[in-house]
Amino acid sequence: MAEYIRDGDSGILVPPGDEEALAGALTVVLRDRELAERMGRRGREIALRELTADACAERFESLYGRLLAS
């Protein structure tokens, strides 16, 4: 889902397997309620816009069209 997360806007991205970075990101969010609420709102907006059944179907249709054309 990283393609839907905008670092610092709708979430905080950390490198896979980096426990220290994850702990740091969690600490930031837990200490800053305003930031957590803002990122939650932005994440919800993105999900409602880009993760609907219709939006996913369109992306799959486009992908399959490109694969069949190649």
Backbone torsions as a table, in degrees:
resi	resn	phi	psi	omega
1	MET	NA	2.8	-177.1
2	ALA	-58.4	-26.4	-179.5
3	GLU	-68.7	-14.4	179.6
4	TYR	-102.3	-5.8	-178.6
5	ILE	-100.9	125.3	174.9
6	ARG	-99.8	113.0	-173.7
7	ASP	-54.7	124.3	179.6
8	GLY	83.0	-9.4	-178.9
9	ASP	-109.5	-55.0	-179.5
10	SER	-117.4	8.6	179.1
11	GLY	168.6	-176.8	176.5
12	ILE	-125.9	122.2	179.3
13	LEU	-89.5	137.6	175.7
14	VAL	-131.6	151.3	179.7
15	PRO	-63.9	142.4	177.9
16	PRO	-56.8	135.5	176.3
17	GLY	79.4	0.6	-177.8
18	ASP	-94.7	90.0	-176.6
19	GLU	-63.0	-35.8	-179.7
20	GLU	-66.2	-41.9	178.4
21	ALA	-65.7	-39.6	177.9
22	LEU	-63.7	-45.8	178.5
23	ALA	-60.7	-40.6	178.6
24	GLY	-64.2	-43.2	179.7
25	ALA	-64.5	-42.7	178.5
26	LEU	-63.5	-39.0	178.6
27	THR	-62.8	-43.5	178.6
28	VAL	-59.2	-47.8	-177.4
29	VAL	-67.4	-41.0	-179.1
30	LEU	-68.4	-27.5	-178.7
31	ARG	-88.8	-16.1	-175.7
32	ASP	-124.4	88.4	-177.1
33	ARG	-61.3	-39.0	179.4
34	GLU	-61.1	-44.9	177.6
35	LEU	-61.8	-46.1	-179.4
36	ALA	-60.2	-43.7	180.0
37	GLU	-66.6	-41.8	179.4
38	ARG	-63.5	-45.7	179.6
39	MET	-65.9	-35.3	176.9
40	GLY	-63.4	-43.9	177.6
41	ARG	-62.2	-45.7	-178.9
42	ARG	-64.5	-41.2	177.9
43	GLY	-61.3	-41.4	178.4
44	ARG	-63.5	-43.8	177.9
45	GLU	-57.3	-46.2	-179.8
46	ILE	-63.3	-45.2	-179.4
47	ALA	-61.6	-44.0	-179.2
48	LEU	-67.0	-27.9	-178.9
49	ARG	-88.2	-43.7	-168.8
50	GLU	-105.9	-12.3	-176.0
51	LEU	-114.4	21.4	175.4
52	THR	-73.1	162.0	178.2
53	ALA	-59.3	-41.6	-179.7
54	ASP	-64.4	-43.7	-179.8
55	ALA	-64.1	-42.3	178.4
56	CYS	-64.9	-42.0	178.9
57	ALA	-61.5	-41.4	178.7
58	GLU	-62.3	-42.1	179.5
59	ARG	-65.5	-41.3	177.7
60	PHE	-65.1	-41.9	179.3
61	GLU	-61.9	-42.7	178.3
62	SER	-64.3	-44.3	178.9
63	LEU	-61.0	-48.7	-179.6
64	TYR	-62.8	-37.5	177.0
65	GLY	-61.4	-43.2	178.8
66	ARG	-66.7	-41.0	179.7
67	LEU	-64.6	-41.5	180.0
68	LEU	-68.7	-30.8	-179.7
69	ALA	-75.7	-21.0	-176.6
70	SER	-90.1	NA	NA
